[in-house]
Amino acid sequence: MAEAAAKTVWKISQGHLECPICCCLFKDPKMLDCLHSFCLKCLEEMMSKQKPEAEKITCPVCRRETQVPGGGLQSLSSSFFLSSLVDEVQQQEAVLGEASGPTATCDCGEGKEAMWRCLECSDNLCQQCWKAHGRFKSTKDHQIVSLGDWQESKIPPAEHSKPITRMCTIHTDQKLCFFCETCNTVICPMCVALDHRSAKHNFLKINDLIKSFHTEVDNILQKFEKCRQHFKSTEKSIEHAQKRLQRKLAQARSDIDAKAEAEITKIRNKAKLLTDKVDKIGQERDSEYEKALMHNHEQIERADQTIAAVNDLMSQADDFELLELKPKVMHNLEFQKELKFEPVNHGPSFIGVRCQDVVSDAELGEVCVSEKWQLKEEFGKEGTGDGEFDCARAVACFTNWDIVVTDAGLNRLSLFSSTGRYKTSVAKGDARHQLEAPFGVAVTHDDLLFVTDQKKVKVFDTELQFVREFTPSVNDANGQSASYLTGVAVDSQRVAVADRGRKVISVHNLDGSLIASISNSMVDIDMTMSNLGCLVFTNYECQSLLGINFKGKEIFSVKTLMHGEAAKPTGVLCEDETIYVAVHYGRRGGFEVQRYNSNGTFVASVAKGLYNPLEMAFTPAGDVVVADRHSVKIFERM
């Protein structure tokens, strides 16, 4: 048992009490300004290898420099708490292994056999030192027991850990219990009464000062934790932007190749030149992202090293050592003011190509260095006839490029070709199609059209022929609200339905069977599914964009703005880590579509000057279809 315990003690000491240079137990440890400690001899050997005139020593752990005092390395702050721990570990090992180990010796260093143990000083004493201990005023009241009794644990454990009482060096019979902030020194009651009694001296009880010190350090560490969380969020955003850049680079190369293949052989050299230009821009921007990540990692690594050193010090040093080291600790904690993280620059993550016909010596195309939407097609006008709209509310697109549009004013579901040619429609009162008041629409990968229709979800095919229907749970969230279905979103396996009346999002299998029901007071009109595993929806009146997971836990909630003022969001659309939101602000005709990242952070406006944009959908080619109240607009993303 004693041998096992001794091994345990040594295992603990290895992690905390070894010099990082020599990997042995500390001997006369000295502390650098960065709060890392090393053996004095190891530091002297390090200095001997530097230039003779060197006035600073570099910490081998964190690479920070420390000014060498005028008195040399010997004048550096001593790590008394480490020395005490090393001594205690060695003594405990000796006690635990006493059955096979040598006789304990006195700590006077003369090799004499120890007969006594001072519980105040934690020292082993020979007969001569025991007598001397009793003669000095500063130690005559110390509790001393025989070494045999101490080793056999006849002394209560509390006595072993009794804190050391430090005595005043001027008034040797007085305990040090005050700290004079004016003189920056610890003092005893006699010092207070005699030497520090004037009004200019400001002194506090050591216990109160240490308590305040701990509180101050804790507050700084809490602020750092918030800084760490911000760093993690920033790092994730940079990585998302970097991935998006890689996808856009790949798409740009693909577009270049497609255009080059459509032209004659003579333009292939120009295609190569343009590809090189895209690659160069991409490499330069990717390099900047890598630099930003490396800079932020270096900042947080430096901070972590400082925090680790501070935490070790705060947990292991006693009050007097803490007071002595307080200036250094607080100086090191100033690092949080110096932490500067590279911000996320989403702009360079976009790169594309606008190709053109090659004539004469014109280039194959031009590089698009930022995302913008260009109007490609527009159809419809205000009215009540076929192909006209009173309030084009929602849109969806089949794999054959046909576009379906709901009209909330006419309670009508209409089908158009990709060029806007009217095909057919289904209106309220058509008993054959079972439709009453269509609102939200979404299309699955196998071309099933899901439509929210008051309290039911109805399914149609590509010709708007009725297939089936299902009713989300009629039991509302609070037993009072009436069901009012609005937004609907689908993926390959699920359909999610927003119930604005009951403030519930219900998730179903494609056959309509219920998977889960999520209550959320912010459920409003439009909603979409992200491939990152979350539901994203808008709240018009609260001017908010929200994201939750499929268990209802909030991922983000942000206010939507336009020109720095609160704006009302309507339609929402997700693609990878990108969220597109249509927002209203001011008068119709000046609305826009904005881009956000997966954390709900605004990135840029991508389409401006829309009349009254509501819901949106992707075409098979990745163009964006927007229901703009009296028309439908198709945007090509450049």
C-alpha positions as CSV (number, residue, x, y, z in Angstrom):
1,M,0.0,0.0,0.0
2,A,2.8,2.4,0.9
3,E,4.6,1.7,-2.4
4,A,1.4,2.2,-4.4
5,A,0.8,5.5,-2.6
6,A,4.3,6.6,-3.2
7,K,3.9,5.9,-7.0
8,T,0.7,8.0,-7.0
9,V,2.5,10.9,-5.3
10,W,5.3,10.7,-7.9
11,K,2.8,10.5,-10.8
12,I,1.1,13.8,-9.6
13,S,4.5,15.5,-9.1
14,Q,5.6,14.6,-12.7
15,G,2.8,16.7,-14.2
16,H,3.3,19.8,-12.1
17,L,6.6,19.8,-10.3
18,E,9.1,19.1,-13.1
19,C,11.2,21.7,-14.8
20,P,10.3,21.9,-18.5
21,I,14.0,22.2,-19.4
22,C,15.7,19.4,-17.5
23,C,12.5,17.3,-16.8
24,C,13.6,16.8,-13.2
25,L,12.0,18.0,-10.0
26,F,12.4,21.8,-9.6
27,K,15.6,23.0,-7.8
28,D,15.6,26.6,-6.8
29,P,12.8,27.5,-9.2
30,K,12.6,31.0,-10.6
31,M,9.6,32.6,-12.3
32,L,9.7,34.6,-15.5
33,D,7.3,37.4,-16.4
34,C,5.1,35.0,-18.3
35,L,4.5,33.1,-15.0
36,H,6.4,30.0,-16.3
37,S,9.0,28.6,-13.8
38,F,12.3,26.9,-14.4
39,C,15.3,25.7,-12.3
40,L,17.8,28.5,-11.7
41,K,20.6,26.4,-13.0
42,C,18.7,25.6,-16.2
43,L,18.1,29.3,-16.8
44,E,21.8,30.1,-16.2
45,E,22.8,27.5,-18.7
46,M,20.3,29.0,-21.2
47,M,21.7,32.5,-20.7
48,S,25.3,31.2,-21.1
49,K,24.5,30.1,-24.6
50,Q,23.2,33.6,-25.6
51,K,25.2,36.6,-26.4
52,P,27.1,38.0,-23.4
53,E,25.4,41.4,-23.6
54,A,21.9,39.9,-23.8
55,E,19.6,41.6,-21.3
56,K,16.5,39.4,-21.9
57,I,15.8,35.8,-21.6
58,T,13.3,34.0,-23.8
59,C,10.8,31.6,-22.2
60,P,11.3,28.1,-23.9
61,V,7.6,27.4,-23.4
62,C,5.8,30.5,-24.8
63,R,8.7,32.4,-26.4
64,R,7.9,35.6,-24.4
65,E,10.9,37.6,-23.2
66,T,11.7,38.6,-19.7
67,Q,14.1,41.5,-18.7
68,V,16.9,40.1,-16.6
69,P,17.2,42.1,-13.3
70,G,20.3,44.0,-12.5
71,G,21.2,41.4,-9.9
72,G,21.1,38.6,-12.5
73,L,18.9,35.6,-12.8
74,Q,19.2,35.0,-9.0
75,S,17.1,38.2,-8.5
76,L,14.1,36.8,-10.4
77,S,11.0,36.0,-8.3
78,S,11.4,32.6,-6.6
79,S,8.6,30.1,-6.9
80,F,8.3,29.4,-3.2
81,F,5.1,27.4,-3.6
82,L,6.8,25.1,-6.1
83,S,9.8,24.6,-3.8
84,S,7.4,23.8,-0.9
85,L,5.5,21.3,-3.0
86,V,8.7,19.6,-4.2
87,D,9.9,19.3,-0.6
88,E,6.5,18.0,0.5
89,V,6.4,15.4,-2.2
90,Q,9.9,14.2,-1.4
91,Q,9.1,14.0,2.3
92,Q,5.8,12.2,1.6
93,E,7.6,9.7,-0.6
94,A,10.1,9.2,2.1
95,V,7.4,8.6,4.7
96,L,5.3,6.3,2.4
97,G,8.4,4.2,1.6
98,E,10.0,4.3,5.0
99,A,9.8,0.5,5.3
100,S,12.4,0.1,2.6
101,G,13.8,3.6,2.5
102,P,16.7,5.3,4.4
103,T,16.4,7.1,7.7
104,A,15.0,10.6,7.4
105,T,17.6,13.4,7.7
106,C,17.3,16.9,9.1
107,D,16.5,19.7,6.7
108,C,19.5,21.6,7.9
109,G,21.5,19.9,5.2
110,E,24.2,18.4,7.5
111,G,23.0,14.8,7.1
112,K,22.0,14.4,10.7
113,E,19.2,12.0,11.6
114,A,15.8,13.8,12.0
115,M,14.0,13.1,15.3
116,W,11.3,15.8,15.2
117,R,8.8,17.4,12.8
118,C,7.7,21.1,12.9
119,L,4.1,21.2,11.7
120,E,4.3,25.0,11.2
121,C,7.4,25.0,8.9
122,S,6.9,21.4,7.5
123,D,10.6,20.7,8.3
124,N,12.3,17.7,9.7
125,L,14.6,18.6,12.7
126,C,17.6,16.9,14.3
127,Q,18.1,17.2,18.1
128,Q,20.3,20.3,17.7
129,C,17.9,22.1,15.3
130,W,14.9,21.2,17.6
131,K,16.6,23.0,20.5
132,A,17.4,26.0,18.3
133,H,13.8,26.1,17.0
134,G,12.6,26.6,20.6
135,R,15.1,29.5,21.3
136,F,14.0,31.9,18.5
137,K,11.0,34.1,19.1
138,S,9.6,33.6,15.6
139,T,9.6,29.8,16.0
140,K,9.4,29.0,19.7
141,D,5.6,28.7,19.6
142,H,5.6,26.3,16.7
143,Q,4.0,22.9,17.2
144,I,6.7,20.2,17.1
145,V,6.0,16.5,17.3
146,S,8.2,13.4,17.2
147,L,8.9,12.3,13.6
148,G,7.7,8.8,14.5
149,D,4.3,10.1,15.6
150,W,4.0,12.2,12.5
151,Q,4.9,9.3,10.2
152,E,2.4,7.1,11.9
153,S,-0.3,9.7,11.3
154,K,-0.9,10.1,15.0
155,I,-1.4,13.9,14.4
156,P,-4.8,14.8,13.1
157,P,-4.8,15.5,9.3
158,A,-5.9,19.1,9.8
159,E,-2.6,19.9,11.6
160,H,-0.6,18.7,8.6
161,S,-2.3,21.3,6.4
162,K,-2.3,24.2,8.9
163,P,-1.3,27.3,6.9
164,I,2.1,28.8,7.6
165,T,2.0,31.9,9.8
166,R,4.5,34.5,8.7
167,M,5.9,36.8,11.3
168,C,7.0,40.4,10.9
169,T,10.7,40.8,10.3
170,I,10.7,44.1,12.3
171,H,8.4,43.1,15.1
172,T,9.3,39.4,15.3
173,D,6.5,38.5,17.7
174,Q,3.8,40.0,15.5
175,K,2.0,38.2,12.7
176,L,1.8,39.7,9.2
177,C,-1.9,40.4,8.6
178,F,-2.2,43.7,6.7
179,F,-1.1,45.0,3.3
180,C,-0.1,48.6,2.8
181,E,-1.0,49.6,-0.7
182,T,0.9,52.8,-0.4
183,C,4.2,51.1,0.4
184,N,3.3,47.9,-1.5
185,T,4.3,45.6,1.4
186,V,2.8,43.3,4.1
187,I,2.8,44.6,7.6
188,C,1.8,43.6,11.2
189,P,-0.4,45.5,13.7
190,M,2.6,47.1,15.3
191,C,3.7,48.4,11.9
192,V,0.2,49.9,11.4
193,A,0.3,51.6,14.8
194,L,3.9,52.9,14.5
195,D,5.1,53.3,10.9
196,H,2.0,53.3,8.8
197,R,-0.5,55.3,10.8
198,S,-0.5,58.5,8.8
199,A,-3.4,59.3,6.5
200,K,-1.3,58.8,3.4
201,H,-1.0,55.1,4.1
202,N,-3.8,53.0,2.8
203,F,-3.8,49.4,4.2
204,L,-6.2,46.5,4.1
205,K,-6.5,43.1,5.7
206,I,-4.7,40.5,3.7
207,N,-7.7,38.2,3.6
208,D,-9.9,41.0,2.2
209,L,-7.3,42.0,-0.3
210,I,-6.8,38.4,-1.5
211,K,-10.5,37.9,-1.8
212,S,-10.7,41.0,-4.0
213,F,-7.7,39.8,-6.0
214,H,-9.4,36.5,-6.7
215,T,-12.6,38.3,-7.7
216,E,-10.7,40.5,-10.1
217,V,-9.0,37.6,-11.7
218,D,-12.2,35.6,-12.0
219,N,-13.9,38.6,-13.7
220,I,-11.1,38.9,-16.2
221,L,-11.2,35.1,-16.9
222,Q,-14.9,35.3,-17.5
223,K,-14.4,38.0,-20.0
224,F,-11.8,35.9,-21.7
225,E,-14.2,33.0,-21.9
226,K,-16.6,35.2,-23.9
227,C,-13.6,36.2,-26.1
228,R,-12.9,32.5,-26.6
229,Q,-16.5,31.9,-27.7
230,H,-16.3,34.8,-30.1
231,F,-13.1,33.3,-31.5
232,K,-14.8,29.9,-32.1
233,S,-17.7,31.6,-33.9
234,T,-15.3,33.6,-36.0
235,E,-13.2,30.5,-36.8
236,K,-16.3,28.6,-37.9
237,S,-17.4,31.5,-40.1
238,I,-14.0,31.8,-41.7
239,E,-14.0,28.0,-42.4
240,H,-17.5,28.3,-44.0
241,A,-16.3,31.2,-46.2
242,Q,-13.2,29.2,-47.2
243,K,-15.3,26.2,-48.1
244,R,-17.7,28.4,-50.1
245,L,-14.7,29.9,-51.9
246,Q,-13.5,26.4,-52.9
247,R,-17.0,25.4,-54.2
248,K,-17.2,28.6,-56.2
249,L,-13.8,28.2,-57.6
250,A,-14.7,24.7,-58.8
251,Q,-18.0,26.0,-60.3
252,A,-16.1,28.9,-62.0
253,R,-13.6,26.4,-63.6
254,S,-16.6,24.3,-64.7
255,D,-18.3,27.3,-66.3
256,I,-15.1,28.2,-68.0
257,D,-14.6,24.7,-69.4
258,A,-18.3,24.5,-70.6
259,K,-17.9,27.8,-72.5
260,A,-14.6,26.9,-73.9
261,E,-15.9,23.5,-75.3
262,A,-18.8,25.4,-77.0
263,E,-16.3,27.6,-78.9
264,I,-13.7,26.6,-81.5
265,T,-10.2,25.4,-80.7
266,K,-8.6,28.8,-81.2
267,I,-10.1,30.0,-77.9
268,R,-8.7,27.3,-75.7
269,N,-5.5,29.2,-75.0
270,K,-7.7,32.1,-73.8
271,A,-9.6,29.7,-71.6
272,K,-6.4,28.6,-70.0
273,L,-5.4,32.3,-69.4
274,L,-8.7,33.0,-67.7
275,T,-8.5,29.9,-65.6
276,D,-5.0,31.0,-64.5
277,K,-6.4,34.3,-63.5
278,V,-9.2,32.7,-61.4
279,D,-6.7,30.4,-59.8
280,K,-4.4,33.2,-58.9
281,I,-7.2,35.2,-57.3
282,G,-8.4,32.1,-55.5
283,Q,-4.9,31.3,-54.2
284,E,-4.3,34.9,-53.0
285,R,-7.6,35.0,-51.2
286,D,-7.2,31.5,-49.8
287,S,-3.8,32.5,-48.5
288,E,-5.4,35.5,-46.8
289,Y,-8.0,33.2,-45.1
290,E,-5.1,30.9,-44.0
291,K,-3.3,33.9,-42.6
292,A,-6.4,35.0,-40.7
293,L,-6.9,31.5,-39.2
294,M,-3.2,31.2,-38.3
295,H,-3.2,34.7,-36.7
296,N,-6.3,33.9,-34.7
297,H,-4.8,30.5,-33.6
298,E,-1.6,32.1,-32.5
299,Q,-3.6,34.7,-30.5
300,I,-5.7,32.1,-28.7
301,E,-2.6,29.8,-28.1
302,R,-0.7,32.6,-26.5
303,A,-3.8,33.5,-24.4
304,D,-4.2,29.8,-23.3
305,Q,-0.6,29.6,-22.2
306,T,-1.0,32.7,-20.0
307,I,-4.3,31.5,-18.6
308,A,-2.8,28.1,-17.8
309,A,0.1,29.8,-16.0
310,V,-2.2,32.1,-14.1
311,N,-4.5,29.2,-13.0
312,D,-1.6,27.2,-11.8
313,L,-0.3,30.1,-9.8
314,M,-3.7,31.0,-8.3
315,S,-4.4,27.5,-7.2
316,Q,-1.0,26.6,-5.8
317,A,0.6,29.8,-4.4
318,D,-0.2,31.0,-0.9
319,D,-1.5,34.5,-0.1
320,F,1.9,36.1,0.4
321,E,3.2,34.7,-2.8
322,L,0.1,35.9,-4.6
323,L,0.6,39.4,-3.2
324,E,4.2,39.4,-4.3
325,L,3.3,38.2,-7.8
326,K,0.1,40.2,-8.2
327,P,1.7,42.9,-10.4
328,K,3.0,40.3,-12.7
329,V,-0.3,38.4,-12.8
330,M,-2.3,41.5,-13.6
331,H,0.3,42.5,-16.2
332,N,0.0,39.2,-17.9
333,L,-3.8,39.3,-17.8
334,E,-3.6,42.6,-19.8
335,F,-3.2,40.2,-22.8
336,Q,-7.0,40.3,-23.4
337,K,-6.8,44.0,-24.3
338,E,-4.1,43.1,-26.9
339,L,-6.1,40.2,-28.4
340,K,-7.0,41.1,-31.9
341,F,-8.7,38.6,-34.1
342,E,-8.8,38.9,-37.8
343,P,-12.5,39.6,-38.7
344,V,-14.4,37.4,-41.2
345,N,-14.3,38.9,-44.7
346,H,-17.0,37.1,-46.7
347,G,-16.6,39.2,-49.8
348,P,-13.5,37.4,-51.2
349,S,-15.2,34.0,-50.7
350,F,-17.1,34.5,-53.9
351,I,-15.6,34.1,-57.3
352,G,-17.4,33.4,-60.6
353,V,-17.1,33.8,-64.3
354,R,-19.2,35.8,-66.8
355,C,-18.5,34.2,-70.1
356,Q,-19.0,36.0,-73.5
357,D,-18.7,35.2,-77.2
358,V,-15.2,35.5,-78.4
359,V,-14.8,37.9,-81.3
360,S,-11.5,39.3,-82.6
361,D,-9.0,39.4,-79.7
362,A,-11.6,39.7,-76.9
363,E,-11.0,37.5,-73.8
364,L,-13.1,34.4,-73.2
365,G,-14.8,36.1,-70.2
366,E,-14.3,38.2,-67.1
367,V,-13.8,37.2,-63.4
368,C,-16.7,38.1,-61.1
369,V,-15.1,38.8,-57.7
370,S,-18.3,39.4,-55.7
371,E,-21.8,37.9,-55.8
372,K,-24.6,39.8,-57.4
373,W,-28.0,38.8,-58.9
374,Q,-28.9,39.7,-62.5
375,L,-32.5,39.7,-63.7
376,K,-32.7,36.9,-66.2
377,E,-36.5,36.5,-66.8
378,E,-39.7,38.2,-65.6
379,F,-43.3,37.3,-66.3
380,G,-46.8,38.2,-65.0
381,K,-48.6,41.5,-64.3
382,E,-51.2,42.8,-61.9
383,G,-54.7,41.4,-62.7
384,T,-57.1,38.5,-62.3
385,G,-56.7,36.7,-65.6
386,D,-54.6,33.7,-66.6
387,G,-50.9,34.5,-66.1
388,E,-51.8,37.5,-63.9
389,F,-51.4,38.0,-60.2
390,D,-53.2,39.9,-57.4
391,C,-50.7,38.7,-54.8
392,A,-48.0,36.2,-55.9
393,R,-47.2,34.7,-52.5
394,A,-45.0,31.5,-52.9
395,V,-43.1,29.8,-55.7
396,A,-41.6,26.3,-56.3
397,C,-39.8,24.7,-59.2
398,F,-40.1,21.2,-60.7
399,T,-37.1,19.3,-62.1
400,N,-38.5,20.0,-65.6
401,W,-38.1,23.7,-64.8
402,D,-41.8,24.4,-64.6
403,I,-42.7,27.0,-62.0
404,V,-45.7,26.8,-59.7
405,V,-47.0,30.0,-58.0
406,T,-49.6,30.5,-55.3
407,D,-51.8,33.7,-55.4
408,A,-53.0,34.6,-51.9
409,G,-55.3,37.2,-53.3
410,L,-57.1,35.0,-55.9
411,N,-56.7,31.7,-53.9
412,R,-55.2,30.2,-57.0
413,L,-52.4,27.8,-57.8
414,S,-50.9,28.3,-61.3
415,L,-48.3,26.5,-63.4
416,F,-45.9,28.2,-65.8
417,S,-43.0,27.1,-68.1
418,S,-39.5,28.2,-67.3
419,T,-39.9,31.1,-69.7
420,G,-43.2,32.2,-68.0
421,R,-45.7,30.7,-70.5
422,Y,-49.0,30.0,-68.7
423,K,-50.0,26.3,-68.6
424,T,-52.8,25.7,-66.1
425,S,-54.2,26.7,-62.8
426,V,-56.3,25.4,-59.9
427,A,-58.6,27.8,-58.1
428,K,-60.8,27.8,-54.9
429,G,-64.0,25.9,-55.3
430,D,-62.6,23.3,-57.7
431,A,-64.0,20.2,-56.1
432,R,-61.9,17.9,-58.3
433,H,-58.7,19.3,-56.9
434,Q,-59.8,19.8,-53.3
435,L,-58.2,23.2,-53.1
436,E,-59.4,26.1,-50.9
437,A,-56.8,28.8,-50.1
438,P,-53.3,27.7,-51.2
439,F,-50.4,29.5,-49.3
440,G,-47.0,27.9,-49.1
441,V,-45.5,25.5,-51.6
442,A,-42.4,23.1,-51.8
443,V,-41.3,20.5,-54.3
444,T,-39.5,17.2,-53.4
445,H,-36.7,15.7,-55.5
446,D,-39.1,13.3,-57.1
447,D,-41.5,16.2,-58.1
448,L,-44.2,15.9,-55.4
449,L,-45.7,19.3,-54.8
450,F,-46.7,20.0,-51.1
451,V,-49.2,22.9,-50.6
452,T,-50.4,24.3,-47.3
453,D,-54.2,24.9,-47.6
454,Q,-55.7,26.4,-44.4
455,K,-55.6,23.4,-41.9
456,K,-54.4,20.8,-44.4
457,V,-51.3,19.9,-46.4
458,K,-52.2,18.8,-50.0
459,V,-50.0,17.0,-52.4
460,F,-50.1,17.4,-56.2
461,D,-48.1,16.1,-59.2
462,T,-46.3,18.0,-62.0
463,E,-49.7,18.6,-63.8
464,L,-51.4,20.0,-60.6
465,Q,-53.4,16.8,-60.3
466,F,-54.4,16.0,-56.7
467,V,-52.6,13.1,-55.1
468,R,-53.4,13.0,-51.4
469,E,-53.6,15.1,-48.3
470,F,-52.9,15.0,-44.5
471,T,-53.8,17.1,-41.5
472,P,-51.1,18.1,-39.0
473,S,-52.2,17.4,-35.4
474,V,-55.3,19.4,-34.5
475,N,-54.3,19.6,-30.8
476,D,-52.7,23.0,-30.6
477,A,-49.9,24.1,-28.3
478,N,-52.0,25.8,-25.7
479,G,-55.5,24.4,-26.2
480,Q,-56.9,27.7,-27.6
481,S,-55.3,28.8,-30.9
482,A,-56.9,27.7,-34.2
483,S,-54.6,26.1,-36.8
484,Y,-53.4,28.3,-39.7
485,L,-50.8,26.6,-41.9
486,T,-48.4,28.9,-43.8
487,G,-44.8,27.9,-44.7
488,V,-43.8,24.4,-45.9
489,A,-40.3,23.0,-46.5
490,V,-39.1,19.6,-47.7
491,D,-35.9,17.5,-48.0
492,S,-35.4,14.0,-49.3
493,Q,-37.2,12.4,-46.3
494,R,-39.2,15.0,-44.4
495,V,-41.7,17.7,-44.7
496,A,-41.9,20.5,-42.2
497,V,-45.1,22.6,-41.8
498,A,-45.3,26.0,-40.1
499,D,-48.6,26.6,-38.2
500,R,-48.8,30.3,-37.6
501,G,-52.1,30.0,-35.6
502,R,-50.9,27.4,-33.1
503,K,-47.2,28.6,-33.1
504,V,-46.0,25.1,-33.9
505,I,-43.7,23.5,-36.5
506,S,-44.7,19.9,-37.3
507,V,-42.2,17.6,-38.9
508,H,-43.7,14.7,-41.0
509,N,-42.6,11.8,-43.1
510,L,-43.4,12.3,-46.8
511,D,-46.5,10.2,-46.3
512,G,-47.8,12.6,-43.7
513,S,-47.1,10.6,-40.6
514,L,-46.0,12.8,-37.7
515,I,-42.3,12.7,-36.6
516,A,-42.2,15.6,-34.2
517,S,-44.0,18.7,-33.1
518,I,-42.0,21.8,-32.1
519,S,-43.6,24.7,-30.3
520,N,-42.1,28.2,-30.9
521,S,-43.8,31.5,-30.3
522,M,-42.0,33.1,-33.3
523,V,-43.4,30.8,-36.0
524,D,-44.8,33.1,-38.7
525,I,-45.1,32.8,-42.5
526,D,-42.1,31.4,-44.4
527,M,-39.7,28.6,-43.5
528,T,-37.0,26.5,-45.1
529,M,-34.7,23.6,-44.3
530,S,-30.9,23.9,-44.2
531,N,-28.7,21.0,-45.1
532,L,-26.8,21.8,-41.9
533,G,-29.7,20.1,-40.0
534,C,-31.8,23.1,-38.9
535,L,-35.1,24.9,-39.7
536,V,-34.7,28.6,-40.7
537,F,-37.8,30.9,-40.6
538,T,-38.7,34.6,-40.5
539,N,-41.0,36.6,-38.3
540,Y,-42.4,39.7,-40.2
541,E,-43.7,41.8,-37.3
542,C,-40.7,41.0,-34.9
543,Q,-38.3,41.7,-37.8
544,S,-36.3,38.6,-37.0
545,L,-34.5,35.7,-38.7
546,L,-34.3,32.6,-36.6
547,G,-32.7,29.1,-36.8
548,I,-33.6,26.1,-34.6
549,N,-32.6,22.4,-34.8
550,F,-35.2,19.6,-35.2
551,K,-35.5,19.4,-31.4
552,G,-36.5,23.0,-31.1
553,K,-33.2,24.3,-29.7
554,E,-32.4,27.8,-30.9
555,I,-29.3,28.1,-33.0
556,F,-29.5,31.8,-33.7
557,S,-32.0,34.7,-33.6
558,V,-31.0,38.0,-35.3
559,K,-32.8,41.3,-36.2
560,T,-33.0,42.0,-40.0
561,L,-31.8,45.5,-41.0
562,M,-31.8,47.6,-44.1
563,H,-29.9,50.9,-44.3
564,G,-29.2,50.4,-40.6
565,E,-32.9,50.4,-39.7
566,A,-35.1,47.4,-38.6
567,A,-36.5,45.7,-41.8
568,K,-39.3,43.1,-42.0
569,P,-38.3,39.7,-43.5
570,T,-40.6,37.6,-45.6
571,G,-39.2,34.8,-47.8
572,V,-36.2,32.7,-46.8
573,L,-34.0,30.3,-48.8
574,C,-31.0,28.1,-47.8
575,E,-28.1,26.8,-49.8
576,D,-25.2,25.0,-48.0
577,E,-24.0,27.6,-45.4
578,T,-25.8,30.5,-47.1
579,I,-29.2,31.9,-46.2
580,Y,-31.1,34.3,-48.5
581,V,-33.8,36.5,-47.0
582,A,-36.2,38.9,-48.7
583,V,-36.8,42.1,-46.6
584,H,-39.2,45.0,-46.7
585,Y,-38.3,48.5,-45.6
586,G,-39.9,51.8,-46.6
587,R,-42.0,52.0,-49.7
588,R,-42.6,49.3,-52.3
589,G,-40.1,49.3,-55.1
590,G,-37.1,49.6,-52.9
591,F,-37.0,46.2,-51.2
592,E,-34.2,43.7,-51.5
593,V,-32.8,40.2,-50.9
594,Q,-30.0,39.8,-48.4
595,R,-27.4,37.1,-47.8
596,Y,-26.6,35.7,-44.3
597,N,-24.2,33.0,-43.2
598,S,-25.2,29.9,-41.3
599,N,-24.8,31.7,-37.9
600,G,-27.4,34.3,-38.9
601,T,-24.7,37.0,-39.6
602,F,-25.5,39.5,-42.3
603,V,-23.1,39.3,-45.3
604,A,-24.4,41.5,-48.1
605,S,-27.3,42.6,-50.2
606,V,-27.5,40.6,-53.4
607,A,-30.6,42.0,-55.2
608,K,-32.0,45.5,-54.8
609,G,-35.0,47.5,-56.1
610,L,-37.6,44.7,-55.9
611,Y,-41.2,45.7,-55.7
612,N,-42.6,43.5,-53.0
613,P,-40.6,40.2,-52.7
614,L,-42.2,37.4,-50.8
615,E,-41.1,33.7,-51.0
616,M,-38.3,32.3,-53.1
617,A,-37.1,29.0,-54.7
618,F,-34.2,27.6,-56.6
619,T,-34.4,26.3,-60.2
620,P,-32.5,23.1,-61.1
621,A,-29.7,25.3,-62.5
622,G,-29.4,27.3,-59.3
623,D,-31.1,30.4,-60.5
624,V,-33.5,32.1,-57.9
625,V,-37.2,32.5,-58.6
626,V,-38.8,35.3,-56.6
627,A,-42.6,35.9,-56.1
628,D,-42.7,39.7,-56.4
629,R,-46.4,40.3,-55.7
630,H,-47.6,41.2,-59.2
631,S,-44.9,39.3,-61.1
632,V,-42.4,36.4,-60.9
633,K,-38.7,37.3,-61.4
634,I,-35.9,34.8,-62.2
635,F,-32.4,35.9,-61.1
636,E,-29.1,34.5,-62.4
637,R,-26.5,34.6,-59.6
638,M,-23.3,36.0,-61.0
